[in-house]
C-alpha cells in the first residue's frame, strides 16, 4: 500500500550529514532529485557514468546513485517491436559493462560499499501483452465479444502474469572493497 509519509534516501542521508551525488544520463539536475543532492553529474555513456562516480568519490560524497544503460539499450528493452536481439551486440555491451565495473572497482577507495542492482528483467513480452489487453478492452466497450478482432483469453492472462513476474525479477550484489 502506498505510504505518503515516505522520504527520499537523499533527504535521510542529508539529515545525517552525508552528502549525496547522482550520476545520470542526460541533464536532470537538482530540480529533479531535490535540494538534498549536493551534485548532479550528467553522463552520455556508461564510461562517463563511471567517470562521474569516481569524480564524486574524490569530492567527498558519502552516497552516490547512478545508472548504467548500455546493456539495457543493447537488449532493446525499450523497443516493443524488437523480439530478436543481435547476440554479438549484446555480448559487446556485456563485455563493456564488465570492463566498466572493473574500472569502477579499481578506482574506489578501501572500505567502500558497491551495490549493483539490475532493476528489472526483460519487459518486452509484458508490454506486448498489455497492449493486446488494452486493445481487447477498447474493442469490448463498443462491440460484442464475438465481433472483437482481438480476444483476451485465459492463456493470455496466464502468459501476462508470467511476463510481469519476469519483468519484475532483477539481480543484485553488494560487496565492500
C-alpha distance (Angstrom), angle and dihedral (degrees) to the residues before:
residue distance angle dihedral
X1 . . .
X2 3.79 . .
X3 3.77 113.6 .
X4 3.80 116.0 -155.9
X5 3.80 91.3 -162.6
X6 3.81 93.5 75.3
X7 3.77 123.8 125.7
X8 3.77 128.7 -162.4
X9 3.76 120.3 -103.4
X10 3.81 87.2 -119.2
X11 3.81 91.4 59.6
X12 3.78 93.1 48.3
X13 3.81 93.2 48.1
X14 3.82 92.9 46.1
X15 3.80 89.9 53.3
X16 3.82 87.6 56.2
X17 3.82 91.6 49.3
X18 3.82 96.4 -104.0
X19 3.80 115.3 137.5
X20 3.81 117.5 -140.0
X21 3.77 135.2 -154.2
X22 3.79 132.1 -167.5
X23 3.79 122.1 -152.9
X24 3.79 107.2 -165.6
X25 3.77 141.3 162.6
X26 3.78 110.3 -101.6
X27 3.77 125.2 7.8
X28 3.79 109.7 -68.1
X29 3.78 96.2 146.9
X30 3.76 129.8 -174.4
X31 3.80 92.9 -51.1
X32 3.81 88.1 73.5
X33 3.82 99.1 40.6
X34 3.78 99.0 33.1
X35 3.74 138.9 -118.1
X36 3.80 93.5 -67.3
X37 3.81 91.8 73.0
X38 3.80 108.9 86.0
X39 3.82 96.6 -163.9
X40 3.79 135.3 24.2
X41 3.77 112.1 -169.3
X42 3.79 119.2 -165.0
X43 3.81 121.3 -140.2
X44 3.80 135.4 -178.9
X45 3.82 99.2 -168.9
X46 3.78 139.8 23.6
X47 3.81 88.9 -103.8
X48 3.81 88.8 57.8
X49 3.80 89.4 47.7
X50 3.81 89.7 57.1
X51 3.82 90.2 46.2
X52 3.81 89.4 51.5
X53 3.79 93.2 49.0
X54 3.79 92.0 49.9
X55 3.82 89.8 47.6
X56 3.81 90.9 51.1
X57 3.81 91.4 48.5
X58 3.81 89.4 54.5
X59 3.82 91.9 51.2
X60 3.82 95.8 57.8
X61 3.78 101.6 -100.7
X62 3.81 109.0 158.7
X63 3.81 94.7 -161.1
X64 3.79 127.6 32.5
X65 3.79 124.0 -176.1
X66 3.78 119.5 -167.5
X67 3.75 142.5 155.2
X68 3.79 131.7 -143.0
X69 3.79 116.5 -155.6
X70 3.82 108.8 175.6
X71 3.83 94.7 98.2
X72 3.82 91.4 46.5
X73 3.81 89.9 50.0
X74 3.82 93.1 47.2
X75 3.82 89.9 49.8
X76 3.84 87.6 51.2
X77 3.80 92.5 -135.1
X78 3.80 91.4 159.1
X79 3.81 92.1 52.9
X80 3.82 106.6 86.0
X81 3.81 92.0 -170.8
X82 3.80 94.5 54.9
X83 3.78 114.2 97.4
X84 3.78 100.3 152.0
X85 3.78 119.1 54.7
X86 3.78 122.1 -163.2
X87 3.81 102.4 -107.1
X88 3.80 93.7 -150.1
X89 3.82 91.3 53.0
X90 3.79 91.2 50.6
X91 3.81 92.5 46.2
X92 3.81 89.9 50.2
X93 3.82 90.6 51.3
X94 3.82 91.1 48.1
X95 3.82 91.0 50.1
X96 3.82 90.3 50.1
X97 3.81 89.9 47.8
X98 3.80 90.1 52.2
X99 3.82 91.0 48.9
X100 3.82 91.2 48.4
X101 3.81 91.5 50.5
X102 3.80 90.0 48.6
X103 3.83 91.3 50.7
X104 3.80 90.3 47.0
X105 3.80 92.2 49.1
X106 3.80 92.1 49.6
X107 3.81 91.3 49.5
X108 3.80 96.5 50.8
X109 3.80 119.2 98.7
X110 3.82 120.0 -120.0
X111 3.83 117.5 -80.9
X112 3.80 92.2 30.5
X113 3.80 118.6 138.5
X114 3.79 116.0 -137.7
X115 3.79 120.1 -164.0
X116 3.78 120.7 -172.0
X117 3.80 115.5 -172.1
X118 3.79 123.4 175.9
X119 3.77 92.5 -152.6
X120 3.78 98.6 -149.4
X121 3.76 147.1 -7.0
X122 3.80 129.3 -107.6
X123 3.85 107.7 -49.5
X124 3.83 99.1 -174.1
X125 3.82 98.8 97.8
X126 3.80 90.5 45.4
X127 3.82 90.1 51.9
X128 3.81 92.2 47.4
X129 3.81 93.1 50.6
X130 3.80 92.3 43.6
X131 3.82 89.7 54.7
X132 3.81 89.9 49.6
X133 3.80 91.2 50.6
X134 3.81 92.2 49.8
X135 3.81 91.0 49.1
X136 3.81 90.4 50.5
X137 3.82 92.3 48.0
X138 3.82 91.6 49.2
X139 3.81 91.5 50.4
X140 3.79 92.2 46.0
X141 3.81 90.4 56.9
X142 3.82 91.3 62.6
X143 3.82 103.7 24.4
X144 3.76 140.2 48.0
X145 3.81 115.3 -101.8
X146 3.82 93.8 -107.6
X147 3.83 90.5 52.8
X148 3.80 95.4 54.0
X149 3.81 115.0 109.7
X150 3.80 91.8 -156.0
X151 3.80 117.4 51.7
X152 3.79 126.6 -164.7
X153 3.77 108.2 -149.6
X154 3.80 134.6 -179.8
X155 3.82 89.4 -99.8
X156 3.81 88.5 56.6
X157 3.81 91.3 51.1
X158 3.80 91.4 50.0
X159 3.81 91.7 47.8
X160 3.82 89.7 47.9
X161 3.81 91.6 51.7
X162 3.82 90.4 51.8
X163 3.81 91.9 46.0
X164 3.82 91.0 51.5
X165 3.80 89.8 51.1
X166 3.81 90.4 50.0
X167 3.81 92.0 49.0
X168 3.81 91.4 49.7
X169 3.79 94.2 50.4
X170 3.76 116.1 97.4
X171 3.76 139.3 161.8
X172 3.75 131.4 -126.8
X173 3.74 143.4 174.5
X174 3.77 135.2 -172.2
X175 3.77 126.3 -159.3
X176 3.78 137.5 166.1
X177 3.78 120.9 -138.4
